[in-house]
């Protein structure tokens, strides 16, 4: 009898917790010259408070697994947890990646047709604990660790220096101002984050360097169905920055092939227009985007030239996984100097 009651209690508690969760899982696939055919899955789980609106913040867990016909794979896990009545937020990114790819060199003038092949294996952890200071401001402490190893490379490739497992580990701080009116699909307000991270042997790092990052965004509601977004992102680095911690232009420009342009410093300006034109029970989940992006990487400010900036543009499709605050699955096609690039993700670009 006691065993039956225990089983009923466990089942009841599990069902009660499950009922408070929103979750979604979708296949993720695509094609590009870099990857060949991609197959995988993405899933998203979050808690569902008794009362929620577009300003609500959710404990959440995002997972992505992807494999390609060129034997590339990545597993990524990103939890976000609110603590002490949302006074603190703990977020992390844990990633395992084996990604055979191409090395084009360093800088903005690298040639798409001149490369060597290599296969890196990377284990990555980024942890941020954020403390709310006021309605808009928060202060964070950061920890970043990246184990990196090149397991295969073409003869004569300069990346042979990374054939032994390398570690970059750093600690930093960040100040954030966030007045957005939504966690996933803001239509008004702004976001500004300035962070600085120091990597040092005292922290176990094999390299001594520092990086400063700026992320500034503005969201403008044009009407009830469309929004116009702007973002300026900059990354500055100094010291013995290892190859795998350089800033990659393709991280912020959707028409740039992977790792084609990379260097210690980066600056990108981009804008995006998104619209969900319909109001039916299903069609209201369907949306579209257009975007324009402009930026460059460079060794130092003395070498920065406006004429070196790359420009790309593109179109996108959106499908809303969760209503209300619009957590969107997106497919973007970017067009740049070397043709087109495809991006499939379970979150917005910014």
N, C-alpha and C positions, 0 to 999 in steps of 0.2 A: 504493500500500500504506500509506504513511504517512498519507494523507488518510483512508483507511478506519479506521485505528487511532485517529486523532484524533476522527472521528465517533463511533466506538464508545465512546471515553473520555467524550465530552461527553454522549452518551445515557445511559451508565451512571451518571455523576455526577448527572445530572438526575433519573433514576429513584430513585437512592439518597436524594437530598435530599427528593424528593416523598414517598417512603415514610415519612419522619420527620415528615410534616405531617398534622395533623388539619384538615379544612376542611368547611365547610357553607355552603350558599347557599339562601335561601328568598325567595319573593315576600313583599312587605309591602304591605298595603292596608288600607282601612277607609273610614269615613265620619264626618264631623262637620259641624256648621253652619259652623265656621271654615274648613274645607278643601273641602267637597264630597266627591266620591269621590277617594280616594288610591290611587295605584298606585306600585310601586317594588320594590326588592330590598334585602336585607341579606345580607352574607356575613361569615364569620369564619374566619380562618386562624391556626393556632398550631403551634409545633414540638412534637414528641412525643418526650420523653426516653426513653432505654432503660428506666429505672425511674421510675415516677410514681405518686403517690398524691394524696389530697385536699389535702396540704400543699404539693404541688409548685407551682412558679411557672413560667409559660410565656411565651416570646416570642410575641406575638400581634399581629394586625392585624384591626380591625373596620371594616367599610365599610357605609354606608347611603346609598342614593339614593332620592329620593321626589319624585313629581310629583302635582299635584292638578288637578281640573277647574276650579279657580279660578286657574290659572296660577301656582301656587306651586311652587317646587322647592328642594331642599336636597341637597347632597353633603357627606358627613361621613366623615372618615378618622381612625381612632384607633389608632396603633401603641403598643406597649409592649415595651421591649427590656431584658433583664437583662445586665449587664456585669461583668467582673472577678469571676467566680464568684459572681454575684448580690449583690456588695457594693454595686453601683450599679444603679439602675433609671432609664431614660429613657422618659418617656411624653409623648404629645402629642395634641392635638386640632386638626385642620385642617378648616375648614368654609367652604363657599360657600353662601349662601342668598339667594334672592329670594322674598319672602313677602308679597304683598299681604294686608293685615290691617286691623284696626280699632284706633283710639285712643280709649280710654274716659276718659282723664284720669289723674291721680296720686292715690294714696291708697286706703284701704280702703272708702270710701263711694261709689265710682264706680257709675254706673247702666248696667246691661247694655243698655238700650234707647236710650241717649244716647251716640253715638259719631260719629267722622269716619273716613273711609277714607284709608289711605296705603300706599305701596309702598316698603319699604326693601330695599336691597341691602347685604349684609354679607359681609366677608371676615374670618375669625377664626383666630387661632393662639394656642394655649396650650401652653407647654412646661414640663415639670417634670423636674428631675434630682434623684433622691433617693439619699441616702447612708445605708446601714444603720449604726446606732450599736451596737445590741445585738440580742438575739433579738426584741425587740418594738418598739424605738424606731428612728426614722429622722429625718433632717433633710433638707429639700428647699430648693432654690432654684427660683424660679418666674419665668417671663416670660409676659406676657399682652399681646396686640396685637389690636385690633379696628378695621378700617376700616369706616365706616358712612356710607351715603348714602340720603336719601329722594328717590326719583326721581319719584314722583307723590303728590299729596295733594289733598284736597278744599279748596275755596276757604275761606280763613279758618282753616285748620288751623295750630295753633301749632308744628307740627313742620317748618314751612317753613324754620326756622333750620338744619335739617340737610340742606338741598338741595345743599350743597357737601360733598365728601368729608371726613369727620372721622376723626381717629385718636385712640384712647385706647391708650397703651402704658405698661406698668408692670412693675416688678420687685418681687419679694417673697420671703418665707421661710415655711416651714411646718414644724411639728413634728408627727410622727405616732406614735401608739402602736397597734399592730395585733397582737392575739392571736387573730384568727379562725382557725378550723381549715380554711378553704377559700378559694380565690381568687374563685370565682364564686357559690357557694351555701353559705356558712358555716352551720353548725348549732350552733356554740358559740363562746364568746369575745366579744371586744368590739373596737371600732374608734373611735379618737378622733383628729381632725385639726384643728389650729388653724393658720390661715394669715393672713398680713397682706401686702397688696400696695399699693405706693405708685405713683401715676400722676403724672408730672411732665413739664414741658416739656423738662427736661434729657434725658429719655429719648425725646423726639420727640412726646410727647403734646400734643394741643390742649387738654387739660383737666388741672387740678391737683386731685387728690382721693386719698383712700385708702379701702380696704375691708378689713374683718376678717371672717373666716368661720370658723364652728365647725360640725363635723360629728361627732356622737356616736352610736354604734350599739351595741346589745346583742342577742346571738343566744342563744336558749334552746332546747335540744332537748327536746321533749316525749316523743318516742319515736323509733323508727328511721325513721318515715315522715313526721313532721311537725316543724315548727319555728315558734317564736314570736319575732318581731323587734320591736325598738323603735328609733326614731331621733329625735333632737332636732337640728335644723339652724337656725342663726342667721346672719344676715348684717348687718353694720353698715357704714354709709358716712358719710363726712363730706367737705365741700368741694364743689367744682364737679362733681358727679356728672352726666354726660350721660344723656339719656333712655335710650340703648341699654345702659347699664350699671346701671340700676336693678334691684333684686331683684323678680322676678316670682313671685307666689304660686303660679301654675300649674306652676312648675318642680318643686314639691315636694308639690302637692296635686292629685290626679288627677281631681277633680270640678270644678275651676275652669276656665272658658273662658280661652283664651290672652290674656295681657296685660290681663285685666279688672282685677286689683288689682296695683299696682306702686308701689314707693317706695324710699327710700334704705336702709331697715332692714326686716328680716323675722325672724320667729321661727315655727317650725313644729314640732309634736310629732305623731308618727304611729306607728302600730303595725300589724303585718301578721301573719296566720297563714297558713302554707302547708302543704299536705299532698300527698304522692304515695301514694295509698291502695293501689295494686295492685302485684303482683310478677311479672306475666308478662313475657316477653321484649320485647313492645311496650308493653303497658299500664303498665309501670313508668316509662315516659317521660312519662306523662300526670299532670298535677297541677293543683291548684286553690288559689286564694288568696282571702282576705277581708281588707279593710283599713279603718282608721278614721284620719282625719287632721284636725288642728285647728291653725289658725294665723292670722297676720295680717301686714300690712305697715304701716309707720308712718314719719313724717318724722323723729321723734326720740323718746327715751324719755319725755319729758314728755307726749307725745300718745298714748302707748300705753294702751289700755283693754282689759281682758279681755272686755268686752261687744262689742267690735268683731271678735273672733275669728270666723273662718268654720269650719264643720265640714262634712266630707264623708265618704262611705263608699263601698265598692264591692266588686266581685267580679272575680276574674281566672282566666284559664286559663294553664297552663304546659305547654310541650313541651320535653323535654330534647334539645338538639342533640348534646351530647357527654356520655357517661356518666361514672361515677366521681365527678367533682367537680361534675356537673350544671350545665353552661352552658345556660341556659334561654331559650327564645323565649317572650315573654309577651304576652298580650292582657288589658288591664284596662279595666273600665267603671266610672267614678266618677260618683257622684250628689251634686250639690251644690245651691246656691241657685238655679241657672239651668238645671236639668235634668241631662243626662248628658253625659259626655265619654269618648271612646274613645282608648286608648293602645296602640300596637303597637310593641314594641321587641325587640331581640335580647339584652338584658341585664336583670337584675333592677333594681327601683327602688332598692333598697339592700340 
